[in-house]
């Protein structure tokens, strides 16, 4: 699972495919919510605000 900004979206997708050998599901953080999970405050690769959840 990755939580990333728009700048690192491609990098996260590439890493996901390399590890899991399948395409990920991609969600915009502003359009989804989970009762047991709160999105991190920064991208997994930098300090920017995350926009996407990749699972």
N, C-alpha and C positions, 0 to 999 in steps of 0.2 A: 504494500500500500504506500502510495506517495501523496503528499499534499504539496502542490507546487504553484508558483506564479506562472504567468504566461511566457516569460522568458525561458523557463526550464521545462516546459511541457514536453517538448520533443525528447529531451534527455531522459526524463522520467519514463516515457513510453518505451524508449529504446532499452533502458535497463530492465523494465518489467518484462518485455518480450524475451530478453536474453535470459533472465532468471526462470520465468514460468513457461516459456516456449509457446505462448498463446497471446492473442491481443487482449488488452485490458478493457475494463469498463471505465468510461470517463464521465464524470459528473461535475457540473459547476457548483461550487460550494454555496453560492447564493440561492440555488434552486433546490437543494436537498437539506434535510435535517434528520438527525438520529437522536432518539431519546437517551441512549447510553453513551454518546460520544460528542465531544466538543472539538471542533477543528483547532489545530494549533494556530498560533498567532503569526507564524512566519513559514516561508517556503522551506522544504527539506534541503534545498541547495543554497539558499541565501537568506537575507534578512527581510526580503520583500513580503508583502501581504499575499497569502496563497489565494488562488482563484479556482483551482481544480483539485478534485479528488480522483485518484487513479487506483482502481482495485481490480 
